[in-house]
Amino acid sequence: MLQLNNVHKVFNEGTPDEKIALNHVNLQLNQGDFVTVIGSNGAGKSTLMNLVSGVLLPDVGEVKVETKKVTYLPEYKRAEMIGRVFQDPMAGTSPTMTIEENLALAYSRDKRRTLKKGVTKKRKEYFKDVLETLHLGLENRLSAKVGLLSGGERQALSLLMATFTEPSILLLDEHTAALDPSRAELITSLTKEIVERYQLTTIMVTHNMQQALDLGNRLIMMDKGQIILEVDEEKKRTLTIDHLMQEFKSIRGTSLTSDRALLS
């Protein structure tokens, strides 16, 4: 479903600021895999997400979604295959547009563009049905501007918009990190529910190590642009945060020092 073969990315190559962001990374996800990604700041997590989505292109290597090579396809050409939810609740929606207008744009992502009206009566009914699954009452606020929603409501809407066309790949980029604990718990629960409902192939980056253990069937740990640990479903069920910290220390010979990782 997703393959990264020998993917390598360097920033500021040949300068004093040169940084190897991804160092010949190989990763394969099968249909329905839900992989959580952890690592300290600068480990390469965001670069990994940006290369999958097409925001960045690799210097070396190959990216495949399903059977299609997308290595050098720009982001907009991958949009029909890839859904993404960002850390910032403001990033995934248009605040000046209504809920139904935002949903209409997302609904058309994998469809041929036409001159027909984006928000039809039939679509409104469909939007109400899918919004009801969030249990936030947004189905009764279709004409409300998205900018008036709370951060948690906007993030729930972003998650819905990224998934209701059932993309080949779902990318979750620390999508609960900017929320208060109660809203983060809500979005985490919705994430699990939606991914399971549609059997979405998912990559979720998180600094919350307990969240990384609780969600998904696989886990990878990154450091200095490399995948240094891969954990399958069976082993993942037995892991604790202490185990992960010990694994990092045994591999790198030093402690994982990200305060956010330690305190989450």
N, C-alpha and C positions, 0 to 999 in steps of 0.2 A: 504493500500500500504506500509506504514511504521508504525511500532508500537514499542514504547519503554515502557516497563512495569516495573515500580519500579526499574529503573536502578540506581545503586549506584557504585561510584568509589572513592577510597581513595588512595592517594599517601603517601609513607613513613609511613605507618600505624605503630603505636606503638612507634614512635620516636618523639623527640622534633619538628621535621619538618613535622609532620603529617598534611595533608591538604585534606579536603573533596572536591573533584573536582566536583562531581555530587551527589546530595543528594536525592535519591529515586525519580527520574524524570520519569514522565509519559507524553508521547506525541504520538499523532496519526495523520498521514497525509493520506488523501484520494487521489485517482488518480487525478493528475493534480493540486494538491495544490502547491502553491509557498509561502513558509514561510520565512520571513526575521527575523533574530535574532540579537538583540542588547543587550548591557550590557557593564559594565565597564571592565577593564582588570582584569583577574582572576575570572570572573563570571562563567566560565565553558563552554564557547562557543566552544573553540577548542577541549576540551575533548569530548563534545557532538559529534562533527564531527568525531573525531577519533574513537569513539565507534561505530558509524553508519558504518564507512568505514572498521572497523576491525583492524585498527592500534593498538587500545587498546581493551581489553576485560573487561567486567564489573565484579566487585566483587560479585554483587547481581543483579538479574533482568533478563529480557528477551528482545531480539531484534528480530523483525520479518520483513522481506521484502516480500511483497505480502503475501503469506500464509506460507512461509518457515522460520523456526527458524534458524537464523544465529548467535545466541548469541556468540558461541565459534568458529565460522569459522574465519580463518585468512584472512588478507586483500586480498591475491592473489586469494582466492576462492570466494570472493565477487566481484572481478573486473568485471565479466561479467554482474553483476546486478547494479553496482554503478560506476558513473563517477564523477571525482573530479577535480576542478580547484583551484590551490593554489594562495596565495598572490604573491609569487615570480614567475615572468614570466619564470625564468630559470628552475623551478621545474617540469613543466608538459611535457617537450620535451627533446629530446637528441640533444645537440648543434652540435655534430660531424656528425650527420646523416642528410640527405637531407629532404626537406619537404615531398616528396613522400614516403620516407622510414619511417618517423615518422607516416604518415597517414596510411601506410600499417600495422604497428604494432597496432595502435589503432583500425583499421578496423578488425583485427583478434582477438580482445579481447574476443568477445563472440562466436568465431567460433572454430571448431576443428582444431588443429594444423596439418599441412601436410608438405611434403617436396617440395611442389610446390613453384615456385618463388613468392615472396611477392608482387612485383610491376609488374603486367601484363599490357598489352595494355588496356584491358577492365577496369581495376582498375584506370589506369591513367586518362582515360576519365571521370570516375566517380569522381575521386578526383578533376579534373578541374571543374566539375559541382558544387560540394559542396563548393569549394574555391571561386567560383564566387559570392556566396551568402554573402561573407564577404566584397566585394567591396573594396578590398585592392590590387588587381592585383597579388595576390600570385599564381593564376592559371597559370600565365606565368613564374613562377619561381620554378617549381617543383624540379629541380635538384640543387637548391641553398641550402647551408648548413644552418640549422636553427640558428646556432650561429651567422650568419650574419644579422639576422632580428632585428628590433627594439623591445623594450619591449612590445609596444602595438601590434605589428604584432605577436610576440610570444604568447602573451596572447590570441589574437583572434584565433590563431591556436590551442592553448591548449583547448579553449572553444569548438571549432569545434571537436577536437579529443575526447573530453569527452562526446560529445552528438550525433555524427552521427550514433552510433549504438543504439540510443534511449534506454538508460539504465533505469532501474526501478526507480532509485533514482539519482538525480544530486546534488552534494555538491559543493557549491561555497564559498570558504574560504577567505573572504576579497580579492576577485580576482581583484579588481580595486584599491586597496589601494596603490600599489607601482607605479602607473602610473601618469603621469602629467594630469592636468584637461581635456585637449582635448581628450587624449587617453582614460581616464577613462570614459568620456562621450560616446565615441565610443563603448567601451566594454559593458557599461551598456545598450546601445541601442541594440547591438547584442544579449546580454543576453535575453532581453525581447522578441526580435524577435524569437530566437531559441526555447526558452521555450514555447512560444505560438504556434509555428509551430508544435512541436512534442508533445505538452501537457505533458511536463515532470514534474514529481513530484520533487520539488526542495526545498532545504534548503540553504539559503544564509546568511552567517554571515557578518555583516558590522559594522563599527564604524560610518559610514555616516548616520545620522539619517534621513536626507531628502531622501536619496536613499532607506532606509528601508521603508519609507512611500510611495514612488512613485512606487516601484516594489512589485509584489506579491498580493495575496488575503488574507494573514494572517500575523500577526506579533506576536512575543513573545519577552519578555524582561527577561533576566536572571540576577541573582545576587547571589553570594555565593553558586553556585552549584545548584540553584533552578530556576524553571520557576515561576517568581513572577507576570507576567501579560501575558494574552493571548487576542489578539484582532482579532475579525472576520472581514470579508470583509466589511460588512456594516458600522461598527464603524471605520474601518481603513480609509475609504474615508473621514471622517470628522476630523481626527486627525491632529495636528500640532506638531512641535518639542516642543513648550511650553507645550502642553498637556502631552506629554510623560515625560518631566521633572517633571511636577506636579504630574503625576501618580507615578513616582518613589519616590518622596519625601513623598507622602501620604502613600505609602506602607512601606517604610523603615525609614521614619522620618529624612532623611538626603538628601542632594543634590547629584545628579549624577555628579561626579567630574572628569570624564575622559576628558582631554583637547581635545582629538581627537573627542570625541562625541560632545562636545560643539561647537567646531569650524568648524566641517565639514559642 
